[in-house]
Amino acid sequence: MSTAHQTNQETAMKAFVLREYGSPDALELKHIDRPTPGPDEVLIRVRATSVQPWDWHFMRGEPYISRLMPGMLGLRKPSVSILGADLAGEVVSVGNKVTEFGPGDEVFAMPQRGGGFAEYACVPVTEVAPKPATLSFEEAAAVPLAAATALLAVRDQGRIGPGQRVLVNGASGGVGTFAVQLAKAYGAHVTGVCSTRNLDLVRSLGADEVIDYTKQDFTREGGPYDVILYIAGRRSFLECRKVLKPKGVCVMIGGAADRWLQPAGLVFSALIVSRFTSQKAVLADVVGDKETRRNLLELSALIAADKLTPVIDRVYPFEELPAAVRYQEEGHAPGKVIVTL
């Protein structure tokens, strides 16, 4: 074997590459060059990643309206070629300006421009933190994007505090399982909305009350709530207002998706309507947040204090990553779907 061929083998990696919009079949497993960290970057050997709506929105290019938004999906082709906004692994090397980490350190990260669907990923040091010592790589990979989204919703947008009444719609999903626990950690009385099969799970996370959305309509009974964390469903802000207190807050995190407009339309209409009411709708925008490391460190502290535990539904091997995306895209996974490398 030639030296040149050996070098190529040593610097290559496997990655699922997205060249065009489509189904999970558009994710192609390829051998590509291993990335080299820039001055402020960390090269991480990925041991686990997760799949979530962030990934399949970029994969399918939906909703189509997002292709027109600067910094979002990309008009004609995906703006991100290697998806994966969560990862956990070991530091291989660091850029010459990085002093916080060194080779062998165990870390978890939230690369806001993806990269987790590969054996190696270069991540800005501002998006990396030490892996919580009590978690495995699989558990740590379940945390970053979903838990950080829930943290922004609870701490910053909802400003949830002791004694408040909080409703979490979509309480059994990736973000919702963290949101229930965080709202409880911040001292709230929490009501979780989920399907029949996930009632016990949501109770086990600390919810004081649960609503089975297949049998009850949370917009017609219960409340009034100080804060609604709206993660899933098709309810409008006008409907949610019925169970909000006069100065209550509805934190928009997501909603049911379609090809053209949703959930963007649901979120933007809520923000517009709330400008004319005493009840406010606000957006939990984790992608636009610039405090990724701070958030990861706060989440680590909550995990160390036994106030936050990731919920994992299924674990897939790396070669079956498209199947993991297909399963998560169905929208019924309780907690997170993990892929190991």
Beta strands, then each sheet from edge to edge (+ up, - down):
strand 1: 12-18
strand 2: 27-33
strand 3: 41-51
strand 4: 87-94
strand 5: 106-109
strand 6: 120-124
strand 7: 128-130
strand 8: 165-169
strand 9: 189-194
strand 10: 209-212
strand 11: 225-230
strand 12: 244-252
strand 13: 280-283
strand 14: 312-317
strand 15: 336-340
sheet 1: 1+ 2-
sheet 2: 6+ 3- 4+ 5- 7+
sheet 3: 6+ 3- 15+ 14+
sheet 4: 10+ 9+ 8+ 11+ 12+ 13+
end
